[in-house]
Amino acid sequence: MAGKYLIVGLGNIGAEYKGTRHNIGFMVLDSLAEESGTFFSSDRLGSTAEITYRGSHLLLLKPSTYMNLSGKAVNYWMQAENIPLDHVVIICDDLALPVGTVRMRKKGSDGGHNGLANINEILGTSEYCRIRVGIGHGFPKGGQIDYVLGEFEKEELEILPEVLKRAAQGVKDFTFMGADRAMNICNTDPKKATD
């Protein structure tokens, strides 16, 4: 599976969005970069960093297009770096999953996520790997925007480092062993696995 991969974390740029639930894709990439001792630099349509893992070259991308136009940055970097669709991983938040849950899928609908919807529209397909990180849905009716653009609660922040680590490991497993084996590992609840 060695080769070049595009790893995209979805989020919104700007200090006011830093640390918000909707930016968990950015946080996973920050975790990957930090672990490798590398840094992001401003680039075309986003911030990029490069890491290697077991012979593969991973281009990390945090789009600067804002969430709803994420597809523009994904498409640009796929073309610029000649990266095929089956070497792309998109990391995003998911309201339908409880906080602490990490799920990998080889394809699927956008699930109401504006970033994924735009990527599907621009690429003309939903046949790419995505890692969804649960942010829960503890908000009153009509409060979704405030919730996703809000910060994690104290008890959620306590488990966040482990969640980011698991999502980051999912990325690495995908590039090393392929989607099917990586999904089996990533989608296993760590609590159940140790019971």
One Martini backbone bead per residue (centre of mass of N, CA, C, O) as a GRO file, in nm:
protein
  195
    1MET     BB    1   0.050   0.067   0.002
    2ALA     BB    2   0.253   0.228  -0.099
    3GLY     BB    3   0.267   0.595  -0.120
    4LYS     BB    4   0.040   0.849  -0.195
    5TYR     BB    5  -0.136   1.071   0.037
    6LEU     BB    6  -0.455   1.224   0.121
    7ILE     BB    7  -0.507   1.413   0.423
    8VAL     BB    8  -0.826   1.533   0.540
    9GLY     BB    9  -0.916   1.801   0.748
   10LEU     BB   10  -1.201   1.928   0.877
   11GLY     BB   11  -1.276   2.290   0.880
   12ASN     BB   12  -1.215   2.612   1.031
   13ILE     BB   13  -1.082   2.906   1.003
   14GLY     BB   14  -0.977   3.058   1.283
   15ALA     BB   15  -0.982   3.143   1.614
   16GLU     BB   16  -1.300   3.103   1.663
   17TYR     BB   17  -1.267   2.773   1.577
   18LYS     BB   18  -1.081   2.683   1.776
   19GLY     BB   19  -1.180   2.383   1.937
   20THR     BB   20  -1.414   2.293   1.782
   21ARG     BB   21  -1.612   2.040   1.681
   22HIS     BB   22  -1.586   2.101   1.364
   23ASN     BB   23  -1.246   2.076   1.407
   24ILE     BB   24  -1.150   1.771   1.438
   25GLY     BB   25  -0.990   1.732   1.178
   26PHE     BB   26  -0.761   1.924   1.253
   27MET     BB   27  -0.679   1.778   1.519
   28VAL     BB   28  -0.583   1.514   1.392
   29LEU     BB   29  -0.357   1.645   1.222
   30ASP     BB   30  -0.205   1.769   1.457
   31SER     BB   31  -0.139   1.495   1.585
   32LEU     BB   32   0.026   1.381   1.349
   33ALA     BB   33   0.237   1.609   1.331
   34GLU     BB   34   0.340   1.603   1.621
   35GLU     BB   35   0.437   1.306   1.621
   36SER     BB   36   0.645   1.388   1.369
   37GLY     BB   37   0.763   1.689   1.399
   38THR     BB   38   0.568   1.874   1.236
   39PHE     BB   39   0.454   2.146   1.017
   40PHE     BB   40   0.247   2.393   0.919
   41SER     BB   41   0.177   2.551   0.601
   42SER     BB   42   0.103   2.781   0.387
   43ASP     BB   43  -0.120   2.729   0.111
   44ARG     BB   44  -0.307   2.618  -0.131
   45LEU     BB   45  -0.619   2.613   0.011
   46GLY     BB   46  -0.411   2.575   0.266
   47SER     BB   47  -0.270   2.359   0.501
   48THR     BB   48   0.053   2.194   0.512
   49ALA     BB   49   0.187   1.857   0.555
   50GLU     BB   50   0.463   1.617   0.594
   51ILE     BB   51   0.466   1.257   0.604
   52THR     BB   52   0.591   0.940   0.716
   53TYR     BB   53   0.473   0.584   0.666
   54ARG     BB   54   0.592   0.297   0.591
   55GLY     BB   55   0.674   0.432   0.290
   56SER     BB   56   0.470   0.662   0.308
   57HIS     BB   57   0.317   0.955   0.171
   58LEU     BB   58   0.181   1.230   0.366
   59LEU     BB   59  -0.068   1.465   0.292
   60LEU     BB   60  -0.161   1.732   0.486
   61LEU     BB   61  -0.498   1.886   0.501
   62LYS     BB   62  -0.616   2.226   0.570
   63PRO     BB   63  -0.863   2.389   0.471
   64SER     BB   64  -0.934   2.750   0.369
   65THR     BB   65  -1.254   2.740   0.254
   66TYR     BB   66  -1.424   2.625   0.431
   67MET     BB   67  -1.640   2.378   0.477
   68ASN     BB   68  -1.850   2.430   0.222
   69LEU     BB   69  -1.555   2.424   0.025
   70SER     BB   70  -1.365   2.165   0.045
   71GLY     BB   71  -1.356   2.042  -0.249
   72LYS     BB   72  -1.158   2.241  -0.379
   73ALA     BB   73  -0.904   2.148  -0.220
   74VAL     BB   74  -0.911   1.849  -0.277
   75ASN     BB   75  -0.898   1.865  -0.586
   76TYR     BB   76  -0.639   2.023  -0.617
   77TRP     BB   77  -0.444   1.817  -0.462
   78MET     BB   78  -0.499   1.573  -0.633
   79GLN     BB   79  -0.391   1.700  -0.895
   80ALA     BB   80  -0.112   1.820  -0.809
   81GLU     BB   81  -0.025   1.513  -0.678
   82ASN     BB   82  -0.151   1.264  -0.811
   83ILE     BB   83  -0.410   1.152  -0.638
   84PRO     BB   84  -0.598   0.900  -0.578
   85LEU     BB   85  -0.900   0.822  -0.439
   86ASP     BB   86  -0.778   0.556  -0.283
   87HIS     BB   87  -0.571   0.795  -0.132
   88VAL     BB   88  -0.816   0.913   0.035
   89VAL     BB   89  -0.876   1.105   0.344
   90ILE     BB   90  -1.157   1.195   0.547
   91ILE     BB   91  -1.198   1.420   0.827
   92CYS     BB   92  -1.482   1.424   1.058
   93ASP     BB   93  -1.762   1.517   1.197
   94ASP     BB   94  -2.035   1.353   1.411
   95LEU     BB   95  -2.358   1.372   1.536
   96ALA     BB   96  -2.444   1.052   1.536
   97LEU     BB   97  -2.199   1.029   1.727
   98PRO     BB   98  -2.050   0.970   1.999
   99VAL     BB   99  -1.838   1.063   2.209
  100GLY     BB  100  -1.546   0.859   2.120
  101THR     BB  101  -1.616   0.795   1.830
  102VAL     BB  102  -1.478   0.584   1.562
  103ARG     BB  103  -1.526   0.589   1.194
  104MET     BB  104  -1.483   0.379   0.913
  105ARG     BB  105  -1.519   0.441   0.553
  106LYS     BB  106  -1.519   0.386   0.201
  107LYS     BB  107  -1.817   0.504   0.193
  108GLY     BB  108  -2.087   0.751   0.138
  109SER     BB  109  -2.271   0.966   0.270
  110ASP     BB  110  -2.293   1.289   0.413
  111GLY     BB  111  -2.499   1.308   0.661
  112GLY     BB  112  -2.531   1.639   0.653
  113HIS     BB  113  -2.242   1.721   0.567
  114ASN     BB  114  -2.112   1.994   0.412
  115GLY     BB  115  -1.828   1.901   0.338
  116LEU     BB  116  -1.904   1.630   0.203
  117ALA     BB  117  -2.105   1.744  -0.001
  118ASN     BB  118  -1.892   1.912  -0.158
  119ILE     BB  119  -1.704   1.684  -0.232
  120ASN     BB  120  -1.910   1.514  -0.390
  121GLU     BB  121  -1.972   1.735  -0.597
  122ILE     BB  122  -1.682   1.791  -0.709
  123LEU     BB  123  -1.600   1.479  -0.759
  124GLY     BB  124  -1.864   1.294  -0.826
  125THR     BB  125  -1.827   1.136  -0.541
  126SER     BB  126  -1.832   0.881  -0.248
  127GLU     BB  127  -1.557   0.698  -0.315
  128TYR     BB  128  -1.427   0.747  -0.011
  129CYS     BB  129  -1.248   0.778   0.260
  130ARG     BB  130  -1.376   0.796   0.604
  131ILE     BB  131  -1.347   0.975   0.920
  132ARG     BB  132  -1.555   0.959   1.197
  133VAL     BB  133  -1.612   1.194   1.465
  134GLY     BB  134  -1.764   1.209   1.753
  135ILE     BB  135  -1.996   1.481   1.903
  136GLY     BB  136  -2.275   1.450   1.922
  137HIS     BB  137  -2.635   1.573   2.037
  138GLY     BB  138  -2.640   1.812   2.284
  139PHE     BB  139  -2.916   1.971   2.164
  140PRO     BB  140  -3.146   2.178   2.092
  141LYS     BB  141  -3.374   2.276   1.902
  142GLY     BB  142  -3.189   2.475   1.673
  143GLY     BB  143  -2.871   2.420   1.803
  144GLN     BB  144  -2.655   2.311   1.601
  145ILE     BB  145  -2.460   2.541   1.529
  146ASP     BB  146  -2.368   2.611   1.817
  147TYR     BB  147  -2.261   2.327   1.877
  148VAL     BB  148  -2.045   2.281   1.647
  149LEU     BB  149  -1.920   2.584   1.727
  150GLY     BB  150  -1.845   2.462   1.986
  151GLU     BB  151  -1.709   2.353   2.275
  152PHE     BB  152  -1.590   2.132   2.469
  153GLU     BB  153  -1.630   1.965   2.735
  154LYS     BB  154  -1.451   1.875   3.001
  155GLU     BB  155  -1.503   1.559   2.977
  156GLU     BB  156  -1.432   1.551   2.672
  157LEU     BB  157  -1.136   1.656   2.689
  158GLU     BB  158  -1.024   1.405   2.842
  159ILE     BB  159  -1.074   1.203   2.576
  160LEU     BB  160  -0.957   1.340   2.318
  161PRO     BB  161  -0.663   1.236   2.283
  162GLU     BB  162  -0.752   0.938   2.230
  163VAL     BB  163  -0.931   0.994   1.984
  164LEU     BB  164  -0.713   1.123   1.805
  165LYS     BB  165  -0.527   0.876   1.808
  166ARG     BB  166  -0.725   0.676   1.673
  167ALA     BB  167  -0.764   0.835   1.410
  168ALA     BB  168  -0.463   0.847   1.334
  169GLN     BB  169  -0.429   0.538   1.322
  170GLY     BB  170  -0.631   0.494   1.094
  171VAL     BB  171  -0.465   0.634   0.881
  172LYS     BB  172  -0.212   0.454   0.899
  173ASP     BB  173  -0.352   0.185   0.843
  174PHE     BB  174  -0.461   0.255   0.564
  175THR     BB  175  -0.170   0.298   0.431
  176PHE     BB  176  -0.062   0.000   0.513
  177MET     BB  177  -0.345  -0.216   0.491
  178GLY     BB  178  -0.598  -0.089   0.420
  179ALA     BB  179  -0.936  -0.057   0.454
  180ASP     BB  180  -1.043  -0.326   0.575
  181ARG     BB  181  -0.842  -0.363   0.810
  182ALA     BB  182  -0.868  -0.077   0.928
  183MET     BB  183  -1.170  -0.093   0.996
  184ASN     BB  184  -1.162  -0.324   1.201
  185ILE     BB  185  -0.994  -0.159   1.403
  186CYS     BB  186  -1.136   0.124   1.417
  187ASN     BB  187  -1.444  -0.008   1.475
  188THR     BB  188  -1.339  -0.098   1.747
  189ASP     BB  189  -1.420  -0.103   2.061
  190PRO     BB  190  -1.194  -0.067   2.311
  191LYS     BB  191  -1.368  -0.167   2.549
  192LYS     BB  192  -1.462  -0.440   2.423
  193ALA     BB  193  -1.171  -0.548   2.355
  194THR     BB  194  -1.099  -0.558   2.688
  195ASP     BB  195  -1.333  -0.747   2.822
   0.00000   0.00000   0.00000
